[in-house]
């Protein structure tokens, strides 16, 4: 299963009271760091995202507004 499909499935299961959309995109200019997830309007980028990270990103960031620091892209 692709990351975007996992996000879509998990978000649908949660039946959130807000509109959330998961969409596949291109490189986002940080491809060297692995699969990337961008959360808008927050402007937070998560890098090196694996399938087992999807629940944590949804539960922490999307549902509870807490950034998952271990996955956050840190600009130098």
Protein Blocks (a to p, Z undefined) as FASTA:
>chain_A
ZZklmmmmmmmmnopabdcddddddekopmmnopaddddfklpacehiafklmmmmmmmm
mmnopacfklpccdZZ
